[in-house]
Amino acid sequence: MGEQERGVESMSEFFDQRSAAYDQHMQQSITGFEAFYESIAAPVKSSDSPIRVLDLGCGTGLTFDYIFDKVPQARITAVDISGCMLNQLSKKYTDRMGQIDIIRDSYFNLDFSPDQFHYIIAVMTFHHLLPEDKLSMYREILRWLKTGGVYVEGDYMVSGVEERESLQAYNRIMERLKSAAPGLYHVDVPLSVDTQMKLLLEAGFKSVKEIWHQEQAAVLQAEGAR
């Protein structure tokens, strides 16, 4: 039995307990940390005009500096289930809080109107979701994007064999937890790049491409609606 199968924490508790050291943990755990986060912001076009960005599972806002460097007037909607992570974000970006709208909730509870955002990003957060739950989220993301908008996902991605193993482990854990709602428990279900791309295309995105990949971290860029 794997480590995560022995003890499963709720998503909010897991990240609340680790919020103070989260930035350092990410720097140590992602090979090519700077390049990874630079690639998340790479599709964002530099501009002096305001744009709207949605960050799903924003954590402490590790992507924000990269976005503000390119678009100083950007307005970012920051969504996370962990209050402690959002507190860390608020401390880091005190001078920018007039441009940041914070929502503490599961992204499955969001109900934005269509055509709201120029860019939507999700970084190291969707690998806790099953393929069918990701597909549901991707369809919502596509609906929330403005015409010509871009979705960027940077996440933990694995081989096809590891994908099958992670799904099997997830099913064993969920059998113990009994009908847990998606995204409420900290259980890893990383998928392969190929599976991720297929899900995004199935959701209705016009095109999907890989823009960065090193070891088990990859960044995908998905373009607007068909």
C-alpha positions in Angstrom: 0.0 0.0 0.0 1.4 3.4 -1.0 2.0 6.3 1.4 -1.0 8.3 0.4 -3.2 5.2 0.7 -2.4 4.9 4.4 -3.5 8.4 5.5 -5.7 10.7 3.5 -6.2 14.3 4.5 -8.9 16.7 3.4 -7.6 19.1 0.8 -8.0 22.3 2.9 -6.4 20.7 6.0 -3.4 19.4 3.9 -2.6 22.8 2.5 -3.5 24.8 5.6 -0.8 22.8 7.5 1.8 23.3 4.8 1.1 26.9 3.7 4.0 28.6 5.5 6.6 26.4 3.8 4.7 26.0 0.5 6.9 28.3 -1.7 10.1 26.7 -0.5 8.6 23.2 -1.0 7.7 24.0 -4.6 11.2 25.5 -5.3 12.7 22.2 -4.1 10.3 19.8 -5.7 10.0 21.2 -9.3 13.1 20.7 -11.4 13.5 23.9 -13.3 11.2 25.9 -11.0 11.8 29.3 -12.6 11.4 28.0 -16.1 8.2 26.2 -15.2 6.6 29.3 -13.8 7.9 31.5 -16.6 6.2 29.0 -19.1 2.9 29.4 -17.3 3.0 33.1 -18.0 4.5 32.7 -21.5 1.1 32.7 -23.3 0.1 36.0 -21.6 0.8 38.9 -24.0 2.6 41.9 -22.6 0.2 44.9 -22.3 -0.3 48.1 -20.5 -4.1 47.6 -20.6 -6.0 45.7 -17.9 -6.8 42.1 -18.5 -8.7 39.6 -16.4 -7.0 36.4 -15.2 -8.5 33.5 -13.2 -6.1 31.3 -11.2 -7.7 28.1 -10.1 -6.0 26.6 -7.0 -3.9 29.6 -6.7 -2.1 28.7 -3.5 0.2 31.5 -2.4 0.1 33.2 -5.8 3.4 31.8 -7.2 2.3 32.8 -10.7 1.4 36.4 -9.9 4.8 38.1 -10.2 5.3 36.5 -13.7 1.9 37.8 -14.8 2.2 41.3 -13.3 5.7 41.7 -14.9 4.0 41.3 -18.3 0.7 43.0 -17.5 1.1 45.5 -14.6 -2.7 46.3 -14.7 -3.9 42.7 -14.7 -6.8 41.9 -12.4 -6.5 38.4 -11.0 -9.3 36.3 -9.5 -7.6 34.0 -7.0 -9.4 30.8 -6.0 -8.3 28.3 -3.4 -9.9 26.0 -0.8 -7.2 26.7 1.8 -7.7 29.8 3.9 -4.1 29.7 5.2 -2.7 29.6 1.6 -4.8 32.6 0.7 -3.5 34.4 3.9 0.0 33.8 2.7 -0.9 35.2 -0.7 -2.4 38.4 0.9 0.8 39.0 2.9 2.9 38.6 -0.2 0.8 40.9 -2.4 -0.2 43.6 0.0 0.5 46.3 -2.5 -1.5 44.6 -5.2 -4.7 43.7 -3.3 -6.6 46.3 -5.2 -6.0 44.1 -8.3 -6.7 40.7 -6.7 -10.1 39.2 -5.9 -9.9 36.3 -3.5 -12.4 33.5 -3.4 -12.0 30.8 -0.8 -13.9 27.8 -2.2 -13.6 24.6 -4.2 -13.4 25.5 -7.9 -16.3 23.0 -8.4 -18.6 25.5 -6.7 -17.7 28.4 -8.9 -20.4 29.9 -11.1 -18.9 32.7 -13.3 -20.9 34.1 -16.2 -19.6 33.2 -19.7 -16.8 35.2 -21.4 -15.3 36.6 -18.3 -11.5 36.0 -18.5 -8.7 36.6 -21.0 -6.6 33.9 -19.4 -7.3 31.0 -17.0 -4.5 29.1 -15.3 -4.3 26.1 -13.1 -1.0 25.2 -11.6 -0.2 22.0 -9.7 -3.8 21.5 -8.6 -5.7 19.4 -11.1 -3.7 16.3 -10.5 -6.0 15.6 -7.6 -9.0 15.0 -10.0 -10.3 12.0 -12.0 -10.5 12.4 -15.8 -14.3 12.8 -15.7 -14.0 15.6 -13.2 -11.3 17.3 -15.2 -13.4 17.1 -18.3 -16.3 18.8 -16.4 -13.9 21.5 -15.2 -12.5 22.0 -18.7 -15.9 22.6 -20.1 -16.6 25.3 -17.5 -13.2 26.9 -18.1 -13.9 27.1 -21.8 -17.3 28.7 -21.0 -15.7 31.3 -18.7 -13.0 32.3 -21.3 -13.5 35.3 -23.6 -13.4 34.7 -27.3 -9.8 34.0 -28.2 -8.9 33.4 -24.6 -6.3 31.0 -23.4 -6.2 28.3 -20.8 -2.8 27.3 -19.3 -2.3 24.2 -17.1 1.0 23.4 -15.4 1.0 20.2 -13.5 2.4 16.8 -12.5 2.1 14.5 -15.5 3.3 10.9 -15.8 3.7 8.0 -18.2 0.7 5.9 -19.3 1.7 3.1 -17.0 2.0 5.4 -14.0 -1.4 7.0 -14.9 -3.1 3.5 -14.8 -1.4 2.8 -11.4 -2.5 6.1 -9.9 -6.1 5.6 -11.0 -6.2 2.2 -9.5 -4.8 3.5 -6.2 -7.3 6.4 -6.2 -10.2 3.9 -6.7 -9.0 1.9 -3.7 -8.8 5.1 -1.5 -12.2 6.4 -2.6 -13.8 3.0 -1.8 -12.6 3.5 1.8 -13.8 7.1 1.9 -17.2 6.4 0.3 -18.6 8.9 -2.2 -16.2 11.7 -1.5 -16.9 14.8 -3.6 -14.3 15.6 -6.2 -11.3 17.6 -5.2 -12.0 17.5 -1.4 -9.3 15.0 -0.5 -5.5 15.2 -1.1 -5.0 12.2 -3.3 -2.8 12.4 -6.4 -4.2 11.2 -9.7 -1.6 12.4 -12.3 -2.4 11.7 -15.9 -0.2 11.5 -19.0 0.3 14.5 -21.4 -1.6 12.5 -24.1 -4.6 12.0 -21.8 -4.6 15.6 -20.7 -4.6 16.8 -24.3 -7.4 14.4 -25.3 -9.6 15.7 -22.4 -9.0 19.3 -23.4 -10.0 18.7 -27.0 -13.0 16.6 -25.9 -14.1 19.6 -23.8 -14.2 21.7 -26.9 -10.8 23.6 -27.0 -9.7 24.5 -30.6 -6.1 23.4 -30.1 -3.8 22.1 -27.4 0.0 22.1 -27.3 2.7 21.3 -24.8 4.9 24.3 -24.2 7.2 23.0 -21.5 8.1 19.6 -20.0 10.9 18.5 -17.7 10.8 15.3 -15.8 7.2 15.0 -14.3 6.2 18.6 -14.7 4.6 19.8 -17.9 2.8 22.9 -19.2 -0.1 22.8 -21.7 -1.6 25.7 -23.6 -5.2 25.4 -24.8 -6.7 27.9 -27.3 -10.4 29.1 -27.1 -13.5 27.5 -28.5 -14.1 25.8 -31.8 
